Each structure stands twice: as C-alpha cells, then as structure tokens.
C-alpha cells in the first residue's frame, strides 16, 4: 500500500481581492493478489486506538466505521485497487494514520461467501504538509 496526502490550492477572486482555500487530497494505491475488497479509514494519529480492531470487525461494521475506529475523519469501501479522495477536516502539519483491511472473494463449496481476511490491519503514517501562509507581523499592508 502506498499513500500520500497533499493540499490543492484553490484561488478565488472577488473584484480585486483574492483568497486561497485548500482542499486536502488523499491518494493511495493498494493491490491484492486476488479478487477481493478493501476498507480504509484515515484518523489522526492521536486518535489511534492502542489495539486496532480485527479486519473482520471492520468489515462487519463498514456502514458505521466510527463504531470500531472512533475519530476516523474519512473512510470508504473499495472493490478496486486505488482511490483519490478530497477530504475536509485535515489539519496542516498533522500526523494521520491510514488503516486498511482486506478480504478475498473466496466462496464455500455451496457458493456462499467464505472470505479470508488479512491477519491484521495495515497501517501507514502520513503527515499533512504545511499550507499555512505567512502573515505580516508588523501590521497589515494592503489587506
């Protein structure tokens, strides 16, 4: 699994006054060696529980990921191998942890789902870049 957090500067103007707003994009790619599903969640490192839930617990509560990963600011379920998501609530210069659970699409002899889960949640620590613009400290010049 590879991942990156980056901010996209969106400049908007009204008359002669221009302002920047920032959107954080999470881009990550993960690949399974066979067909399956992935669930991911991004949470501040300070909210990372001492013991992560099992992948089975994550998949069983995928509709309410905050039940097993409180403090998650974003999550999604993927059948594909990559995602590009715009996030809100990501703070500049803050550490986050991307946690990922996976299962395959195995079936029992009767055709019913009988997935195999990864042994434990994969984790990747990311630090959001500094996007805080500088300010004049001696007063405002043409604000």
N, C-alpha and C positions, 0 to 999 in steps of 0.2 A: 504494500500500500504506500503510495506517495501522496503528499498533500501540501498545499500552500494557501496561506491567507494573504490577500493583497487588497489594497484600497484603490478604488477608482475615483478620480477627482471629477466631479460634475460641476461645471461652471455655468451659472445662470446670471443673466443681467436684467436689470430693470432701469431703463434710462441710462444714466452714466454710472450707476452703482452696480458693481459685480460682486458676487459672493460665490464661494465654493461650498459644496456639500460633498460628503464622502460616503460611498457605499462600500461595504466590505464584501469581497467575493471569496468564497471557499471553493477551491478547485482541487479535487482529488481523484485519483485513479486507483482502482484496486482490481485484481484479476483472480478469479477462481480457476482451478484446474479442471473443473467440470461444471455443468449447468447447476445453478442454484440461486439463492437470494442473499442480499446483504442488507443489514440495517446499520445506520451510523447515527451518531449523536455528537454534538460539539458542546462542551461545557467548560466554564472557567476552571483552571487548574485548582483554584481554591475550593471548588465545589466537588472535586473528585472524591468519591467515597473511598474509605480505607480498603474496602473489599468490593470489587466490581461484581455486578450480577453475572450470572452464567448466560451464555448465548441463548439457552432455552428460555430463561426468564425474559430476556429482551424480546425474543420473537413472540412469546405468549402475551406480552403487553405492548406490542408495537403500536397499537392505536392510542396508547397513553404512555409514551416513553418516560415521562416525568415520574411515573409511578415507581420505576426501577432506577432511573437516573435523575434524581431531583436536581434542578438547576440547569438542565440542558437548555441551551438557547436556540438550538435548531436540531432537527432530526429528519430522517427520511428513510424509506424502504426502497431498495433498488433491485431490479431484476437484471439491469445492465451493469457494466463494469466501471462506469465513471459518472461523475456528476459535476455540474458547475452551478453553484447556488449563490444568490445575492442574500446577504444577511443583514439584519438590523440588530442593534444591541451589542455589537462587538466594539470593545474599547481599544483605543490606541495604546500601544506598548503593554499589552496584557497577555499573559500566557493562557492558552487554552489547550484542552486535550480532546483529540478526535478519537472516539472509541468506535470500533467496528465489530459486528458479529456476522457470522456467515453460516449458512447451511446448504447442503446439496439438495438435489431434487430426487433423491432415491425413493423407490417405491417397494412395497412389500410384494410378495408373490401374488396376492389378490388384486394388486394395482392401487391399493390405498397408499397415501403418502407415509413414508417412514424415513424422514431426513436424518442425515448425520450432521452434527454440529461441530464447529471448531472447538478445540479443547478449552480455550479461554478467549476473552475479548482482546482484540488487538488494540494497542494504544499508540498514539503519536502526539507528541507535544509540539504545539505551534505558538509562535509569538507574533501578535499583530504588529505591523510596522508603525512607526511614529508618524502620524499625519497631522499633528498639532502645528498649525502655522505659527511663526514668530509674531510677537507684538512689540510695539514701541513701548518702552517703559518710562520715557520722559514726557509722556503726554501723547495726544493724538495729532498726527499730522495728516490733514485732509481725510478725515474719517467719513 
